Amino acid sequence: QVQLVESGGGLVQPGGSLTLSCAASGFIFSIYGVDWYRQAPGKQRELVAAIASGGRTSYADSVKGRFTISRDNAKRMVYLQMNSLKPDDTAVYYCNANAPFAASDFWGQGTQVTVSS
């Protein structure tokens, strides 16, 4: 059974930090790329950060220099380190596993991040 489970969300003050985790099971994790998306109330889901199977990373302009995506294939985990958080970062964050050869991609259930004083 394919599963992606996000954790690590919560309430943090502006300027603070959080690390999100995404635990994968039920598929060959190491050959999939993994993305972090977020969706704020009333807004479309947007791509925040991506890490390819080989480790190459990319980021949305809005988070460059503040967020870092990483993966540990042995633990089947992907992380999103978020620093200097802003109220605009408030959203539900989702991880997505994908591959060009796959018939479909996989989504987690999401974790809420709220940045507020």
N, C-alpha and C positions, 0 to 999 in steps of 0.2 A: 504494500500500500504506500503510495507516494504521499509524503508529508513535508511541508515546510512550516516551521513553527517559529514565529518571531517572539522576542522578549526584550525587556530592558527599557520599555517606555515608562513615562511618568511625568510628573510635574517638576519643572525646573525654572529657576529665575533667569531672566535675561542675562547673558554673559556666561551662563553655566554650561556644563558638559553632560552628555549622556553617551553611553555606548549601547547600541542595539545589536542583538544577536539573532541569527537565523539558523536554525538547526534543520538539516535535511536528512531524509531517510526514504528508502524505497526505490531509489534510482541510482545510476552511476554518476555520483555527484561531481567527480573530478573532471568530467568531460563537458559539463554544462557551464555556461556563463550564468552569473547571478547579478541581478539588478535590485536596487532599492528604489521604490516609488513612494510617493506620498500623495495624500488627498486631503485637502482642507475643506471645511464645510462650504458648499456652494461652488466649489471649484473642480476643475477636471483633474484627474490623476496625472501626476507629472513624474518624469524620470529624474531621480536625484543623483544616483551614482551607479556605476556598472563595473564589474570585474569579469574579465574573460577567463576561460578555462586555463589559459597560460599565464594569467596574472595581470594582464594589461588593464589599466583602470582609466575611467573617464568620469567627469563630473559636470553637473549643471553649473552654469555660470554663477547662479545665486548661492552656491555652496562651496565653490572653489576656494581653497585655502582654509576652510573651516571644518570640512568633513573629510574623513578618510575611510575608504572601503578596503577591507582585507579579507582573505580567506585562509582557512586551514583545512586542506583536503583530508588529512588524516583524521581530523575530528568531524569532518563533514559540516563545517560551520562557516558562515560569513558574518562579518562584523561591520558596523557602521559607527565609527567614532565621530561624535558631533561636538564641536567646540564653539565657543562664542555664539551660543544660541540666541536667536532673536524671536520676538513674538510671531513674526511671519513664518517661522519654522513649525509652528503649531499645525499638526495634521495627524492623520493615521498613516503610519509607515508600513509598507508591505514589501516583502521580498518575493522575487520572481526568478525562477530558474528556467533557462531557455537554451535551445541549441538549434542550429539551422537544419539538422537532420531529423529533429523530433517532430512528431505529428502535432503536438501541442506543448504549451509551456505550463508551468506549475506556479501556483500562488499560495502564499500563506494567508492567515486570517487577519493579520494586521496587528499593530501595537500603537497605542495612542501616545503621542508626545505633545505636551502642553507647555508652552513657554510663557510664563506670566509672573508678574510680581504680586 
